[in-house]
Amino acid sequence: MKLKNKVAFITGGASGIGLETAKLFQAEGAQLVLVGSNAERLAAAGDELGGKALLVRADIRKVADIERAVEETRAKFGRIDVLFANAGATTVAPLEAVTEAYVADNLALNFTGTFFTIQKAAPLMAQGGSIIVTTSFLNSIGYPGLSILAATKAAARSLVRTLGAELAPRGIRVNAVSPGAIATPFYSKIGLPDDVLSEIAASITQKVGLKRFGDAVELAKTALFLASDDSSYTTGTELVVDGGLTQF
């Protein structure tokens, strides 16, 4: 088992990529801390994990919540070996609809929350630790209506390089996994009606080299590589899992 006796701290762990990664990490021997903002989804995720994960309800837009989640982890496990900073969300907003509040909320959830999650968790990590950040194919291409999300994900990609360099002397690796079009609840939350979502999905599928949406477990397997010693000489990089969407 690649993560035997490792403590894995996962934000956005109640559904989609975060939950599938939690399941895989658990199967590979990890002890889990799942962080999410929705109590019902978090409880349901805990049930899927057999009641063995430490569940922490927290909003990563609030630094105090992040500090509390890390402290609960320290009290129970004493350390963090793997940090998967995966939480993120948005709604579609064309240029003329973007407001100051919209920008602030997206920054808090998709960038600032990621930064402070890493900052607060890093003191509990030792040599050999792994930090994984979820970025997005949107940091490589332009897509209408998602300018702010794309900008925050590009900033997160930059963060992987800079914090990777900063934490390298401590033997802590920092990498990113970049999802393309993945079949997760993310798309149902971006504020578009089902018929429009279906049209967008069909359009994106045609642009994907493999002509399909990816599955969350395919992202989870990439996260496992970055979390384990299999990637012991890999840091500062971004692994793209998008079926060729940004490559062809």
C-alpha positions in Angstrom: 0.0 0.0 0.0 1.5 3.3 -1.2 0.2 5.4 1.6 0.3 3.0 4.6 0.1 4.9 7.9 0.2 8.3 6.1 -2.2 11.1 7.2 -3.9 12.7 4.3 -5.7 16.1 4.7 -8.2 16.7 1.8 -10.2 19.9 1.2 -13.2 19.7 -1.0 -13.4 16.1 0.0 -17.1 15.6 0.2 -17.8 14.9 -3.5 -16.2 14.6 -7.0 -12.5 14.5 -7.3 -11.9 15.0 -3.6 -14.1 12.1 -2.5 -12.8 9.7 -5.2 -9.2 10.6 -4.1 -10.1 10.0 -0.5 -11.4 6.5 -1.4 -8.3 5.7 -3.2 -6.0 7.1 -0.5 -7.9 5.0 2.1 -7.5 1.9 0.0 -3.8 2.6 -0.2 -3.5 2.7 3.6 -4.0 6.4 4.4 -5.7 7.8 7.5 -8.0 10.6 6.3 -9.1 14.1 7.2 -11.9 15.3 5.1 -12.7 19.0 5.0 -15.9 20.3 3.5 -18.4 23.2 4.0 -21.7 21.2 3.5 -22.6 19.2 6.6 -24.9 16.7 4.8 -22.5 16.0 1.9 -19.6 15.7 4.4 -21.5 13.2 6.5 -22.5 11.2 3.4 -18.8 11.1 2.3 -17.9 9.9 5.8 -20.3 7.0 5.4 -18.9 6.1 2.0 -15.5 5.9 3.7 -16.8 3.5 6.4 -16.9 6.0 9.2 -13.1 6.0 9.5 -12.3 9.5 8.4 -12.0 12.6 10.6 -14.7 14.9 9.2 -14.2 18.6 9.7 -16.8 21.1 8.6 -15.0 24.2 7.5 -15.2 27.1 5.0 -11.7 27.6 3.5 -12.6 31.1 2.7 -12.2 31.8 6.4 -8.7 31.5 7.8 -10.0 30.8 11.2 -11.8 27.7 9.8 -8.6 26.5 8.2 -6.7 26.9 11.4 -9.4 25.0 13.3 -9.3 22.1 10.8 -5.5 21.9 11.0 -5.7 22.0 14.8 -8.2 19.2 14.9 -5.9 17.2 12.7 -2.9 17.9 15.0 -4.9 16.9 18.0 -5.9 13.5 16.5 -2.9 12.5 14.4 -0.1 14.9 15.3 1.0 15.4 11.7 0.0 15.7 8.1 1.9 13.7 5.4 -0.2 14.5 2.4 -2.2 17.7 1.8 -4.6 17.8 -1.1 -5.8 21.4 -1.5 -8.7 20.5 -3.8 -11.6 22.8 -2.8 -12.9 25.2 -5.4 -16.0 26.4 -7.2 -17.5 29.2 -9.2 -20.4 30.3 -11.3 -20.4 31.5 -14.9 -20.1 35.3 -15.2 -19.4 37.2 -18.5 -17.3 40.3 -18.3 -20.1 42.7 -17.8 -21.7 40.7 -15.0 -18.5 40.4 -12.8 -18.8 42.4 -9.6 -16.3 43.2 -6.8 -18.1 40.8 -4.5 -17.9 38.0 -7.2 -14.1 38.5 -7.6 -13.6 38.6 -3.8 -15.5 35.4 -3.3 -13.7 33.5 -6.1 -10.3 34.7 -4.9 -11.2 33.6 -1.3 -12.3 30.1 -2.4 -10.0 29.3 -5.3 -6.8 31.1 -4.4 -6.6 32.6 -0.9 -8.1 29.5 0.7 -5.5 27.4 -1.1 -2.7 29.5 0.1 -3.7 29.6 3.7 -4.5 25.9 3.7 -0.9 25.3 2.7 0.5 27.9 5.1 -1.4 26.5 8.1 -0.8 22.8 7.3 2.9 23.1 6.4 4.1 23.3 10.0 2.6 19.8 10.6 4.5 18.3 7.6 8.0 16.8 7.7 10.6 15.7 5.1 8.9 13.5 2.5 5.6 15.3 2.8 3.6 16.0 -0.4 1.3 19.0 -1.2 -1.0 18.7 -4.2 -3.1 21.6 -5.5 -6.0 21.2 -8.0 -5.6 23.7 -10.8 -7.6 23.5 -14.1 -7.3 23.3 -17.9 -8.6 26.9 -17.8 -5.2 28.2 -16.8 -4.0 27.2 -20.3 -6.9 28.2 -22.6 -9.5 31.0 -22.8 -13.2 30.1 -22.1 -15.9 32.7 -22.1 -17.6 33.5 -18.8 -15.0 31.9 -16.6 -12.3 34.7 -16.5 -12.0 35.0 -12.8 -11.9 31.2 -12.1 -9.2 30.9 -14.8 -7.2 33.7 -13.3 -7.3 32.2 -9.8 -6.3 28.8 -11.2 -3.4 30.4 -13.0 -2.4 32.0 -9.8 -2.6 28.6 -8.0 -0.3 27.2 -10.7 2.2 29.9 -10.0 1.9 29.2 -6.3 2.9 25.6 -6.9 6.2 26.8 -8.3 7.0 29.4 -5.7 6.0 27.4 -2.6 7.6 24.3 -4.2 10.9 26.3 -4.2 10.3 27.6 -0.7 9.5 24.2 0.9 12.1 22.2 -1.1 14.8 22.7 1.6 12.5 21.0 4.1 12.0 18.0 1.7 8.3 18.8 1.1 7.1 18.5 -2.5 4.5 20.8 -4.0 2.8 19.8 -7.3 -0.5 20.4 -9.1 -3.0 18.2 -10.8 -4.8 19.9 -13.7 -8.2 18.4 -14.5 -9.8 18.9 -17.9 -13.4 18.1 -18.5 -14.2 15.7 -15.7 -17.7 14.2 -14.9 -18.2 15.7 -11.4 -20.9 17.8 -9.6 -18.7 20.9 -10.4 -20.6 21.6 -13.6 -24.0 21.4 -12.0 -23.0 24.2 -9.6 -21.8 26.8 -12.2 -25.3 28.3 -12.6 -26.3 27.2 -16.1 -29.6 25.4 -17.1 -29.3 21.7 -18.0 -29.9 22.2 -21.7 -27.1 24.8 -21.9 -24.8 22.4 -19.9 -25.6 19.6 -22.4 -24.6 21.8 -25.3 -21.4 22.9 -23.6 -20.5 19.3 -22.7 -21.0 18.2 -26.3 -18.9 21.1 -27.5 -16.1 20.3 -25.1 -16.2 16.6 -25.9 -15.5 17.3 -29.5 -12.4 19.2 -28.5 -11.0 16.5 -26.3 -8.6 14.2 -28.1 -10.1 11.1 -26.4 -13.6 12.3 -27.2 -15.0 11.8 -23.7 -15.2 13.4 -20.3 -12.8 12.1 -17.8 -13.8 10.2 -14.6 -12.9 11.5 -11.1 -11.1 8.3 -10.4 -8.6 9.1 -13.2 -7.7 12.3 -11.4 -7.5 10.4 -8.1 -4.9 8.1 -9.6 -2.8 11.0 -10.6 -3.1 12.5 -7.1 -2.0 9.2 -5.7 1.2 9.3 -7.8 1.9 12.8 -6.5 1.1 11.8 -2.9 3.3 8.7 -2.8 7.0 8.1 -3.0 6.6 7.2 -6.7 7.0 10.9 -7.3 9.8 11.5 -4.8 11.8 13.5 -7.3 8.9 15.5 -8.7 8.1 19.0 -7.4 6.9 22.4 -8.7 5.2 20.7 -11.7 1.6 20.4 -13.0 0.3 17.1 -14.3 -2.4 17.6 -16.8 -5.3 15.1 -16.9 -7.5 16.3 -19.7 -7.7 13.7 -22.5 -5.6 16.0 -24.8 -8.0 19.0 -24.5 -5.1 21.5 -24.1 -2.5 19.6 -26.1 -4.0 19.0 -29.5 
